[in-house]
Amino acid sequence: MFSGFSEKTGGFLWELAFNNERPWFLAHKQEFEDFVNTPFKTLASESFALFTGRCPDFEGSVHVSRIYRDARRLFGRGPYKDHLWFSVTDSAVVHNGPMLWFEISPAHYSYGMGWYGATPVQMEAFRRSIDANPARFRRLAQQLERKGWLLGGESYKRPKAMHGDALIDSWYNRKYAGVHKEFDLGGDAYTEALPGIVADAFSELLPMYRYLMEVYLSCPEEMKR
């Protein structure tokens, strides 16, 4: 059962950020297991179970990231990540589809939803879907805005066609889009309530997630890229 992270969780991740080398990690591996890895995997499992229990028609899976960086992509960085995340995706996702996610880092934790691997073709389909029914999309986006979700994602330097609606245009003119909430590491993250909080957040994000899944499935040739 998840009983909360602790100051030692963030402490280990800070230490790892400044001592990102194999000898140090091996000497402190038990701390990693006790204060980071074990509670994180428990959080992922319990959050997913609560979410699917509240949304029984959702069919998908949860993926937990590893602490080890891909050796082919170190680019001068150490062999370990100083943050961990887990993602939840629909079973229909083949590659680079929309996801729900949670992340922990040395000083913060965050969660949200996004489609970060969307191709230009998929984002064009996303814009067409908005054009076809802007009122529907606005309702979904407004629900998230009212709940305090922050929109992120790189915007085009040259905006696409504008709708004259600031809320819609803020989504429409991005190369990829996602929403998130971020908090200082502490508070709810140190309690057993966190899995329920994450499950509630995923449930709140599900309508927009399903909208993005409609777009994803409308581009079958792009799904495997």
HELIX and SHEET records of a PDB file:
HELIX    1   1 GLU A    7  PHE A   18  1                                  12    
HELIX    2   2 ARG A   22  ALA A   27  1                                   6    
HELIX    3   3 LYS A   29  PHE A   32  1                                   4    
HELIX    4   4 GLU A   33  ASN A   37  3                                   5    
HELIX    5   5 THR A   38  ARG A   54  1                                  17    
HELIX    6   6 ALA A   71  ARG A   73  5                                   3    
HELIX    7   7 PRO A  120  ALA A  132  1                                  13    
HELIX    8   8 PRO A  134  ARG A  146  1                                  13    
HELIX    9   9 ALA A  166  TYR A  172  1                                   7    
HELIX   10  10 GLY A  187  TYR A  190  5                                   4    
HELIX   11  11 LEU A  194  LEU A  217  1                                  24    
SHEET    1   A 6 GLY A  60  VAL A  64  0                                        
SHEET    2   A 6 LEU A  84  ASP A  90 -1                                        
SHEET    3   A 6 MET A  99  ILE A 104 -1                                        
SHEET    4   A 6 HIS A 108  TRP A 115 -1                                        
SHEET    5   A 6 ALA A 177  ASP A 184 -1                                        
SHEET    6   A 6 LEU A 150  GLY A 152 -1                                        
END                                                                             
